[in-house]
Amino acid sequence: MKFIEIGANLTDPIFRGIYRGRRVHEDDFSHMLQRTVKAGVEKIIVTAGCVKECNEALELTKNHDNFFSTVGCHPTRCSEFEEDPGGPDKYYQKLVDIVTSESAKDKVVAIGECGLDYDRFKFCPKEIQLKYFERQFQLSELTGLPMFLHNRNTGTDFIDILFVNFSKNTLKKK
């Protein structure tokens, strides 16, 4: 049997032996990859949740032909739009620059992981998540890439946003 891993958080330091800022074991990244191949995993989509991770994920794809990545901002990280020294528009432009870069060609396969997560407001308030989930539809429309979505305990908000953007032609098939 063959598999594709569609949500690998391989930019997380735990894959390098670091847990909560402290080294617990040696870097075993290459051993982990060997195990995935033995298990039948043929392709891996490295999920990015912020600008920093987008760059790291794209860098990983350079060294592995079977790696692909996403570009976007996870709902629990959407505060980074407003925390960016250049402001939200500058943060958005950084995402645009990454996804439209030459190195992203044939390697970035989706916008995301984006969406809403109402179980973890301690990381990002609802209002900010709503605002920047909407913004990432523009990124999908700009690039023509599908969205890799995240939805956790959001009632109808998530679906409502999908319908609004569908009606704006963002999600309609071309």
Residue pairs with C-beta under 8 A, 6 or more apart in sequence:
1 40
2 40
2 41
2 42
3 39
3 40
3 41
3 42
4 41
4 42
4 43
4 44
4 45
5 36
5 41
5 43
5 44
5 45
6 45
6 148
7 45
7 47
7 113
7 148
8 44
8 45
8 46
8 47
9 46
9 47
9 49
10 29
10 44
10 46
10 57
10 60
11 46
11 48
11 53
11 56
11 57
11 60
13 19
13 21
15 28
15 29
15 32
16 27
16 29
17 23
17 24
17 25
17 26
17 27
17 28
18 24
33 64
36 44
42 66
43 66
43 67
43 68
44 64
44 66
44 67
44 68
45 67
45 68
45 69
45 70
45 109
45 110
45 148
46 57
46 60
46 61
46 67
46 68
46 69
46 70
47 57
47 69
47 70
47 112
47 113
47 148
48 54
48 56
48 57
48 58
48 69
48 70
48 71
48 72
48 113
49 72
49 73
49 74
49 76
49 77
49 113
50 73
50 74
50 77
50 80
51 73
51 80
51 91
51 94
51 95
51 98
54 69
54 70
54 71
54 72
54 95
54 98
54 99
55 98
57 69
57 70
57 71
58 69
58 71
58 98
58 101
58 103
58 104
58 107
58 108
60 67
60 69
61 67
61 68
61 69
61 107
62 103
62 107
67 107
68 107
68 108
68 109
69 107
69 108
69 109
70 108
70 109
70 110
70 111
70 112
70 113
70 148
71 95
71 98
71 99
71 104
71 108
71 110
71 111
71 112
71 139
72 95
72 110
72 111
72 112
72 113
72 114
72 136
72 139
72 147
72 148
73 80
73 81
73 91
73 95
73 114
73 132
73 136
74 112
74 113
74 114
74 117
74 150
75 114
75 115
75 116
75 117
75 120
75 124
75 129
75 133
75 150
75 152
76 117
76 120
76 123
76 124
76 129
77 123
77 124
78 124
78 128
78 129
78 131
78 132
78 133
79 123
79 124
79 125
79 128
80 91
81 88
81 91
81 92
81 128
81 131
81 132
81 135
82 88
82 128
84 90
84 91
84 94
86 93
88 132
88 135
92 135
92 138
92 139
95 136
95 139
96 139
96 142
98 104
98 108
99 108
99 111
99 139
99 143
99 145
100 143
108 143
108 145
109 145
109 146
110 145
110 146
110 147
110 148
111 136
111 139
111 140
111 143
111 145
111 146
111 147
111 148
112 136
112 147
112 148
112 149
112 150
113 148
113 149
113 150
114 132
114 133
114 136
114 147
114 148
114 149
114 150
115 133
115 149
115 150
115 151
115 152
115 154
115 158
116 126
116 129
116 130
116 133
116 150
116 151
116 152
116 154
116 157
116 158
116 161
117 123
117 124
117 129
117 150
117 151
117 152
117 153
117 154
118 126
118 152
118 153
118 154
118 155
118 157
119 152
119 153
120 152
130 157
130 161
133 161
134 161
134 165
136 147
137 147
137 165
137 168
137 170
137 171
138 170
139 145
140 146
140 147
140 170
141 170
144 174
149 158
151 158
162 171
165 171
166 172
